[in-house]
Amino acid sequence: LHSGSRLTGASNRSANRSCIPSNAQHLRPVRGAQQQQQARQAPLVAMATAVKELPTQPIEGQKTGTSGLRKKTNVFMGPNYLANWVQSLFNALGAEIKGKTLCLGGDGRYFGKEASQIIIKLAAGNGFSKVVVGQNAIMATPAMSALIRRKKHYGGIIMSASHNPGGPEGDFGIKFNYTSGEPAPESITDKIYGETQKVSTLKMADMPDVDLNKIGSSKFGDFELEVIDPVEDYMAQLKEVFDFEALKKFVARKDFKMIFDAMHAVTGPYATRILVQELGAPASTVKDGVSSPDFNGGHPDPNLTYAKELVDIMWGANAPTFGAASDGDGDRNMILGNGFFVTPSDSVAMIAANASCIPYFKGGLKGVARSMPTSAALDRVAKGLNLPYFETPTGWKFFCNLMDAGKCSICGEESFGTGGDHIREKDGLFAVLAWLSILAAKNANVPEGGKVVGVKDVALEHWNKFGRNFFSRYDYEEVATDAANKVMAQVADVISKSPKGTKMGDFTLDFADNFEYVDPIDGSKASKQGLRFVFTDGSRIIFRLSGTGSSGATIRMYIEQYSNDPAKYEEDAQKALAPIIKLALELSQLPQLTGRDKPTVIT
């Protein structure tokens, strides 16, 4: 809103008011003379709920990916920006939405409640018979997937920019999840983008704003809006995966203490309900559990940099046995022990290796999968357990294809995403409860007051069995696009001149390429998924440009080296990887081309 004004709730509106408040500049007709004439002549759609057809024009820059559309908040609040994208989504889905139920919610970031009112009116105007929305427009991403699957709803719109900062100066985002709760496939996102380039009419139901604070149903002609508890279905899903009674018993131990950092994001109410009210942990267990539209001015990304307060607690005196954090929309996680960090690559491998501790997986795993940049620790578990395993491009949709085909039970990405086939999204609290299940099982025969088996103990046991894949990721955020492209061009040039057997420092090249993936389920091909150097000892250097930011470019550099020497297992990863990190920076010329002498974030 350029003027700084904001939409108000239904309590401040009468039922006969127009659906478009006069001060809402983010939703207004964009009219030329011809369109003004069309608007005057446009007939109302013959429905019990009256519909206004409002003229608009395409807006550039609405290219949609698997993670949806992310931009600065003030961009989304601009004239028709949000409405154009939502209308384009409904146009892309076509006639199949008629009479269906749409789910709606988000991570509680700034502009979410106002955006909800626009989306609800567009949904009603385009033929949905019902919208189910989380109370106060709240719905964590994994909870949305669970809701769609459990209630067999058509799909859902999630308002989130994930781990990106929020607020008026921060980011906003929107994405669509389809009928099995999975992120929209490219077949849909490509259509959405095509529709954004030609959208001309917004179909808005002529109805008042609705009160999203009050749980219950409201009818507007033949359209129904239901406000629901956003935690209930998700918690029910998790209870089908985990033994809550066993976890409750473990959490009650006097010699066990944990802390969960919600980072003022959406998982605050979820963690409070699940960890505190259901499992009986003290209320102090949930840190920063009150959701804030701007995440209390923080960056809701659960890593060692942005979750520093949690890190300080876990490395401080009298640290808890177990620590964890989640991100803006609740789909990512970080796992910590007392003075110990578990990389996401190791975390998914350790969960898979100990899956028998989780009732849902008692019958065995169907298979496992990881994204290409994720370390090969999961592969070693799969080989040890004689399981099928898959290496996919980054993007949860690739895992969803495998899960829908019954080929994958547990999967993960190095970007702090872990999940199972109970839903079709990565799931932060799933990872937290999985680790609690592992710790509960490992301590089942440890008397209270005995030596509690902690996170580090689980890791050392795992490495002694499978070896350790030392791993680190360097993120260079908001790099000038031209500079980022020069880095990638430099790396591609080195690849083109580096045949098998090329010596690079202390390493010998096995192969170097730009990763391609042919989906084993539908045969689709994904190209240019990351520039990688794979060495004869299994070590890897990978470079990718990330598309999850709202401005500039993020260069991600991934480093991996395997060791089966127990004497090195407790070595600091940055020390162990120092020679190959030096090699990566030299061959990419990243410091020289970007002017950056250090990364924004080291994982």
C-alpha positions in Angstrom: 0.0 0.0 0.0 1.8 3.1 -1.2 -0.1 5.3 1.2 0.7 3.1 4.2 -3.0 2.3 4.7 -4.1 -1.3 5.4 -7.2 -3.4 4.9 -9.4 -3.9 7.9 -11.2 -7.0 9.1 -14.8 -8.0 8.6 -15.7 -6.6 12.0 -15.2 -3.1 10.6 -17.3 -3.8 7.5 -20.9 -4.2 6.7 -22.2 -7.0 4.6 -23.2 -4.8 1.7 -19.8 -3.1 1.2 -17.9 -3.6 -2.0 -15.2 -6.2 -2.0 -12.7 -3.6 -3.0 -11.9 -0.9 -0.3 -11.2 2.5 -1.7 -7.7 2.7 -0.1 -6.5 -0.8 -1.2 -4.1 0.1 -4.0 -2.8 -3.5 -4.2 -6.2 -4.4 -5.8 -7.5 -1.9 -8.2 -8.6 -1.9 -11.9 -5.8 -1.0 -14.3 -7.8 0.7 -17.1 -7.4 2.2 -20.5 -10.4 3.8 -22.2 -11.4 0.5 -23.9 -11.2 -1.4 -20.6 -13.2 1.2 -18.8 -16.0 0.6 -21.4 -15.6 -3.2 -21.0 -15.9 -2.8 -17.2 -19.2 -0.8 -17.5 -20.6 -3.4 -19.9 -19.3 -6.6 -18.2 -22.3 -8.7 -16.9 -22.3 -10.3 -13.5 -21.7 -14.0 -13.6 -24.9 -15.9 -12.9 -24.1 -17.3 -9.5 -25.8 -17.0 -6.1 -22.6 -15.1 -5.0 -22.3 -12.1 -7.3 -19.1 -11.7 -9.2 -17.4 -8.6 -10.4 -15.2 -8.8 -13.5 -12.5 -6.2 -13.1 -10.1 -5.4 -15.9 -6.4 -5.7 -15.4 -3.2 -5.9 -17.4 -0.2 -8.3 -17.2 2.6 -7.4 -14.9 6.2 -8.5 -15.7 8.3 -10.6 -13.4 5.8 -13.2 -12.3 7.8 -16.3 -13.3 6.7 -19.1 -11.0 9.0 -21.9 -9.7 8.5 -24.9 -7.5 8.8 -22.6 -4.5 6.2 -20.3 -6.0 6.7 -16.6 -6.5 8.8 -14.5 -4.1 9.3 -10.8 -4.2 9.7 -7.9 -1.9 6.5 -7.3 0.2 5.9 -3.9 -1.3 5.9 -5.4 -4.8 3.1 -7.8 -3.8 1.2 -4.9 -2.3 1.4 -3.0 -5.6 -1.7 -2.6 -7.8 -3.1 -6.0 -8.8 0.2 -7.8 -8.3 -1.1 -10.5 -6.0 -4.5 -10.6 -7.7 -3.0 -11.1 -11.2 -1.0 -14.1 -10.0 -3.9 -15.8 -8.2 -6.2 -15.2 -11.2 -3.5 -16.6 -13.5 -3.3 -19.7 -11.2 -7.0 -20.3 -11.5 -7.0 -19.7 -15.2 -4.2 -22.2 -15.5 -6.1 -24.8 -13.5 -9.2 -24.3 -15.7 -12.5 -25.9 -15.3 -11.4 -28.6 -12.8 -11.6 -26.1 -9.9 -15.4 -25.7 -10.3 -17.1 -26.9 -7.1 -13.9 -27.8 -5.4 -12.5 -26.9 -2.0 -9.3 -24.8 -1.8 -7.2 -24.6 1.4 -5.5 -21.4 2.4 -2.9 -20.2 4.9 0.6 -19.0 5.5 3.4 -18.4 7.8 1.9 -15.3 9.4 4.2 -12.8 7.7 3.3 -9.2 7.0 0.5 -8.7 4.4 -0.8 -12.3 4.9 -4.2 -11.4 6.3 -4.9 -8.8 3.7 -3.7 -11.1 1.0 -6.1 -13.8 2.3 -9.2 -11.5 1.8 -8.2 -11.0 -1.9 -7.5 -14.7 -2.5 -10.8 -15.7 -0.9 -12.8 -13.4 -3.1 -11.0 -14.6 -6.2 -11.5 -18.2 -5.3 -15.3 -17.6 -4.8 -15.4 -15.6 -8.0 -13.7 -18.3 -10.0 -16.0 -21.2 -9.0 -14.5 -22.8 -5.9 -17.4 -23.9 -3.7 -15.4 -23.6 -0.5 -12.3 -22.2 1.0 -10.8 -23.7 4.2 -8.4 -21.2 5.8 -6.3 -21.6 8.9 -7.3 -19.4 11.9 -5.7 -15.9 11.4 -4.6 -17.1 8.0 -2.0 -19.3 9.6 -1.0 -22.7 8.1 2.6 -24.1 8.2 3.7 -25.6 4.9 3.8 -29.2 6.1 0.4 -28.7 7.8 -1.0 -27.6 4.5 0.2 -30.8 2.8 -1.3 -32.9 5.6 -4.6 -31.1 5.4 -5.0 -31.6 1.7 -4.1 -35.3 2.0 -6.2 -36.1 5.0 -9.3 -34.3 3.9 -8.8 -35.0 0.2 -9.2 -31.3 -0.7 -8.4 -30.1 -4.2 -5.3 -28.1 -3.3 -3.9 -25.2 -1.3 -2.4 -21.8 -1.6 0.5 -21.0 0.9 1.5 -17.5 1.6 5.1 -17.6 2.5 8.6 -16.7 1.5 9.9 -19.6 3.6 13.1 -18.7 5.4 13.4 -15.1 3.9 12.9 -12.1 6.2 9.4 -10.6 6.5 7.8 -7.2 7.2 7.2 -4.1 5.0 10.8 -4.1 3.9 11.1 -7.9 3.8 9.8 -10.6 1.4 6.4 -12.1 0.6 5.6 -15.2 -1.4 2.9 -17.4 -2.7 2.7 -20.9 -4.0 0.3 -23.6 -4.9 0.2 -27.2 -3.6 -1.8 -29.7 -5.7 -4.1 -32.6 -5.0 -1.7 -34.9 -3.1 -0.3 -32.0 -1.1 2.8 -31.7 -3.3 4.3 -28.4 -4.6 2.8 -27.6 -8.0 4.6 -29.5 -10.8 6.2 -27.6 -13.7 3.3 -28.5 -15.9 1.2 -26.1 -13.7 3.8 -23.5 -12.9 4.6 -23.1 -16.6 1.0 -22.5 -17.3 0.7 -20.0 -14.5 3.5 -18.0 -16.0 1.9 -18.1 -19.4 -1.4 -16.9 -17.9 0.4 -14.0 -16.1 1.5 -12.7 -19.5 -2.0 -12.4 -20.8 -4.4 -12.0 -17.8 -7.0 -9.3 -18.5 -9.8 -9.9 -16.0 -10.1 -10.5 -12.3 -13.1 -12.4 -11.2 -13.9 -11.1 -7.7 -16.8 -12.3 -5.6 -18.8 -9.3 -4.3 -18.6 -10.2 -0.7 -17.4 -8.5 2.5 -14.1 -9.3 4.2 -14.4 -12.2 6.6 -13.3 -12.6 10.2 -10.4 -15.0 10.1 -10.0 -15.0 13.9 -13.2 -17.0 14.6 -13.2 -20.7 14.0 -16.4 -21.8 12.2 -18.2 -21.7 8.8 -19.8 -18.8 7.0 -22.0 -18.9 3.8 -22.1 -16.3 1.1 -24.7 -17.6 -1.3 -23.5 -21.0 -2.5 -19.9 -20.3 -1.4 -18.7 -21.4 2.0 -15.7 -20.3 4.0 -14.5 -22.4 6.9 -11.9 -21.1 9.4 -10.2 -24.1 11.1 -7.6 -24.8 13.8 -4.4 -25.0 11.7 -2.7 -27.5 14.0 -5.3 -30.2 14.4 -5.0 -32.2 11.2 -1.2 -31.9 11.1 -0.9 -33.2 14.7 -3.2 -36.0 13.9 -0.9 -36.9 10.9 2.2 -36.9 13.1 0.4 -39.1 15.7 0.1 -41.7 13.0 3.9 -41.6 12.4 5.3 -41.4 15.9 4.6 -43.0 19.3 3.5 -40.0 21.3 3.2 -42.0 24.5 6.8 -43.2 24.3 8.0 -39.6 23.5 6.0 -38.2 26.4 7.7 -40.7 28.7 11.1 -39.8 27.4 10.5 -36.0 27.6 9.4 -36.5 31.2 12.9 -37.7 32.3 14.5 -35.4 34.8 17.9 -35.9 33.2 16.7 -34.8 29.8 16.2 -31.2 28.6 15.5 -29.8 25.2 14.9 -26.4 23.5 13.1 -25.6 20.3 13.6 -22.2 18.6 10.6 -21.2 16.6 12.3 -18.0 15.6 9.1 -16.0 16.0 7.7 -17.8 13.0 4.9 -20.2 12.2 6.0 -23.2 14.2 5.6 -21.3 17.5 1.9 -22.4 18.0 2.6 -25.9 16.5 5.6 -26.6 18.8 3.7 -25.3 21.8 0.7 -27.6 21.1 2.9 -30.7 20.2 6.0 -30.4 22.4 4.4 -28.7 25.4 0.7 -29.6 25.5 0.9 -33.1 24.0 4.3 -34.3 25.1 4.4 -32.5 28.4 7.6 -30.5 28.0 8.0 -27.3 30.1 6.6 -24.2 28.4 10.2 -22.8 28.5 11.1 -25.5 25.9 9.7 -23.3 23.1 11.9 -20.3 22.5 10.6 -17.3 20.6 7.3 -19.1 20.1 5.1 -16.0 19.5 4.7 -15.5 15.8 5.5 -12.1 14.5 4.7 -10.5 11.0 8.3 -9.6 10.6 9.7 -12.4 12.7 10.6 -9.9 15.4 13.1 -8.3 13.0 15.0 -11.5 12.5 15.9 -13.8 9.6 13.9 -17.1 10.2 16.5 -19.4 8.7 17.5 -22.2 11.0 21.3 -22.3 10.5 24.3 -21.6 12.6 24.4 -17.9 11.6 20.7 -16.8 11.9 19.9 -19.0 14.9 22.8 -17.7 16.8 20.9 -17.3 20.1 20.0 -21.0 20.0 23.6 -21.9 19.1 24.9 -19.9 22.0 22.6 -21.8 24.4 23.6 -25.2 23.0 27.3 -24.3 23.4 26.9 -22.6 26.7 27.1 -23.9 30.3 24.4 -26.4 31.3 23.3 -26.8 27.7 20.2 -28.9 27.0 20.6 -32.5 25.7 18.8 -31.6 22.5 18.1 -28.4 20.5 16.3 -27.7 17.3 14.9 -24.9 15.2 12.6 -24.4 12.3 12.1 -21.7 9.7 9.5 -19.1 8.6 6.9 -21.6 7.3 7.9 -24.7 9.3 9.3 -26.9 6.6 13.0 -26.7 7.5 14.9 -27.8 10.6 18.3 -27.6 12.4 19.3 -30.3 14.8 21.8 -29.7 17.6 23.2 -31.5 20.6 25.1 -30.3 23.6 27.9 -28.4 21.8 27.3 -30.4 18.6 25.8 -29.6 15.2 24.3 -32.2 12.9 24.5 -31.3 9.2 21.3 -31.7 7.4 23.0 -34.3 5.1 24.0 -36.3 8.2 20.6 -35.8 9.8 18.6 -37.5 7.0 21.1 -40.3 6.9 20.9 -40.9 10.6 17.2 -40.8 10.6 17.1 -43.4 7.8 19.6 -45.6 9.6 17.5 -45.5 12.8 14.1 -45.5 11.1 13.0 -48.6 13.0 12.7 -46.3 16.1 9.7 -44.7 14.4 6.5 -46.8 14.3 5.5 -45.5 10.8 8.6 -47.1 9.4 8.5 -50.4 11.3 7.8 -52.3 8.2 11.0 -51.1 6.6 11.8 -48.3 4.2 10.8 -48.4 0.5 13.8 -46.4 -0.5 15.6 -43.1 0.2 16.5 -40.0 -1.8 18.6 -36.9 -1.5 19.2 -33.8 -3.7 22.4 -33.8 -5.7 24.2 -31.2 -3.6 23.4 -33.1 -0.4 26.3 -35.3 0.8 26.4 -39.0 0.0 26.0 -40.0 3.6 22.5 -41.2 2.8 23.8 -43.4 -0.1 26.1 -45.2 2.3 23.1 -46.0 4.6 21.1 -47.2 1.6 23.9 -49.5 0.5 24.3 -50.8 4.0 20.6 -51.5 4.3 20.2 -52.7 0.7 17.7 -50.0 -0.1 17.0 -48.3 -3.4 18.4 -44.7 -3.4 18.0 -41.7 -5.7 20.0 -38.6 -6.4 17.7 -35.8 -7.6 17.9 -32.1 -8.5 17.1 -29.6 -5.8 13.3 -29.3 -5.4 10.9 -31.3 -3.3 8.7 -32.1 -6.4 11.3 -34.7 -7.5 10.9 -36.6 -4.2 7.1 -36.4 -4.5 7.2 -38.3 -7.8 9.3 -41.1 -6.1 7.0 -41.1 -3.0 3.8 -41.3 -5.1 5.3 -44.2 -6.9 6.1 -46.0 -3.6 9.8 -45.8 -4.1 10.9 -43.4 -1.3 10.1 -43.3 2.4 12.7 -40.8 3.7 14.3 -37.9 1.8 16.3 -34.8 2.5 18.2 -31.8 1.2 21.3 -30.2 2.6 19.3 -26.9 2.8 17.9 -28.0 6.1 14.9 -29.9 4.6 14.0 -33.4 5.8 10.8 -35.4 5.2 9.0 -38.6 4.9 6.2 -40.0 2.7 3.5 -39.2 5.4 3.1 -35.9 3.5 4.5 -34.3 0.3 6.5 -31.5 1.8 9.6 -31.2 3.8 8.7 -31.1 7.5 10.6 -29.4 10.3 8.8 -30.9 13.2 8.9 -34.3 11.6 12.7 -34.2 11.9 12.5 -33.0 15.5 10.2 -35.8 16.5 12.3 -38.3 14.5 15.4 -37.3 16.5 13.4 -37.4 19.8 12.3 -40.9 18.8 15.9 -42.0 18.2 17.1 -40.5 21.5 14.1 -42.2 23.3 15.0 -45.6 21.8 18.8 -45.2 22.5 18.0 -44.3 26.2 15.3 -46.9 26.7 17.7 -49.0 28.9 19.5 -46.1 30.5 18.2 -45.5 34.0 17.3 -42.0 35.0 20.5 -40.4 36.4 22.7 -42.7 34.2 24.7 -41.4 31.2 22.1 -40.1 28.8 22.8 -41.0 25.1 22.9 -37.6 23.4 23.0 -36.4 19.8 26.8 -36.5 19.5 26.7 -40.2 20.7 24.2 -41.1 18.0 26.4 -39.3 15.4 29.6 -41.1 16.5 27.9 -44.4 16.5 26.7 -43.7 13.0 30.1 -42.6 11.7 31.8 -45.6 13.2 29.5 -47.8 11.2 29.3 -45.9 7.9 32.2 -43.4 7.9 31.9 -39.6 7.9 31.1 -37.4 4.9 32.6 -34.1 5.9 30.4 -31.4 4.3 30.1 -27.7 4.2 28.1 -25.1 2.2 29.1 -21.6 1.6 26.3 -19.1 0.7 27.2 -15.8 -0.9 23.8 -13.9 -0.7 22.6 -10.9 -2.8 25.5 -11.1 -5.2 25.2 -8.7 -8.2 23.6 -10.9 -11.0 26.4 -10.1 -13.5 29.1 -11.1 -11.0 27.3 -14.3 -10.1 26.9 -15.2 -13.8 30.7 -14.6 -14.3 31.5 -17.0 -11.5 29.3 -19.7 -13.0 30.8 -19.0 -16.5 34.3 -19.4 -15.0 33.4 -22.7 -13.4 31.8 -24.0 -16.6 34.9 -23.0 -18.5 37.1 -25.0 -16.1 34.8 -28.0 -16.5 35.0 -27.8 -20.3 38.9 -28.0 -20.1 39.1 -30.7 -17.4 38.9 -34.3 -18.7 38.9 -37.4 -16.4 42.3 -37.8 -14.7 43.0 -34.0 -14.4 45.0 -33.2 -11.3 43.6 -30.5 -9.2 45.7 -29.8 -6.1 45.7 -33.0 -4.1 42.7 -34.4 -5.9 42.3 -36.4 -9.2 39.2 -35.7 -11.2 36.8 -38.5 -11.9 34.4 -36.4 -13.9 33.0 -32.9 -14.1 29.6 -31.9 -15.5 26.4 -29.9 -15.3 24.1 -32.3 -13.5 21.1 -33.7 -15.4 18.3 -35.9 -14.1 15.9 -38.1 -15.9 12.9 -38.8 -13.7 12.6 -42.6 -13.3 8.8 -42.2 -12.9 7.6 -40.0 -15.7 10.7 -39.7 -17.9 11.0 -36.0 -17.6 14.4 -34.5 -17.9 15.9 -31.7 -15.7 19.1 -30.1 -17.1 21.6 -27.6 -15.8 21.0 -28.5 -12.2 24.5 -27.7 -10.8 28.1 -27.5 -11.9 30.0 -30.3 -10.1 33.5 -31.7 -9.9 33.6 -35.3 -8.6 37.0 -36.7 -7.6 38.3 -40.3 -7.5 38.1 -40.5 -3.7 34.4 -39.4 -3.8 35.1 -35.8 -2.8 33.0 -33.2 -4.5 32.8 -29.5 -5.3 29.5 -28.1 -6.5 28.3 -24.7 -7.6 24.7 -23.6 -7.9 22.8 -20.3 -8.2 19.8 -20.3 -5.9 16.4 -18.9 -6.9 14.9 -18.7 -3.4 15.8 -15.0 -2.8 13.8 -12.0 -3.9 16.7 -9.9 -5.1 20.2 -10.4 -6.5 21.6 -13.9 -6.7 22.8 -16.3 -4.2 25.9 -18.4 -5.1 26.0 -21.7 -3.2 29.3 -23.6 -3.0 29.2 -27.2 -1.7 32.2 -29.1 -0.5 32.3 -32.8 0.5 35.0 -35.2 1.4 34.6 -38.8 2.8 36.7 -40.3 5.6 36.6 -43.8 7.2 39.4 -42.9 9.7 37.9 -42.9 13.2 40.7 -40.6 14.4 39.2 -37.9 12.3 35.5 -38.2 13.0 35.4 -35.5 15.6 37.6 -33.1 13.6 36.0 -29.7 12.8 34.6 -29.8 9.3 36.2 -26.5 8.2 39.6 -27.8 9.2 39.1 -31.1 7.5 37.8 -29.5 4.3 40.3 -26.6 4.2 42.4 -28.0 1.3 39.4 -28.7 -1.0 37.7 -25.4 0.0 40.9 -23.6 -1.1 40.8 -25.5 -4.4 37.1 -24.5 -4.9 37.7 -20.8 -4.4 40.8 -20.9 -6.7 39.1 -22.7 -9.6 36.0 -20.5 -9.4 37.8 -17.2 -8.9 34.8 -16.4 -6.7 36.5 -13.9 -4.4 38.0 -11.9 -7.3 34.8 -11.9 -9.4 32.4 -11.0 -6.6 34.6 -8.9 -4.4 33.5 -11.1 -1.5 36.3 -12.2 0.9 34.0 -14.5 2.9 30.5 -16.1 2.6 27.4 -14.7 4.1 26.6 -18.0 5.7 28.7 -21.1 6.4 26.9 -24.4 7.1 
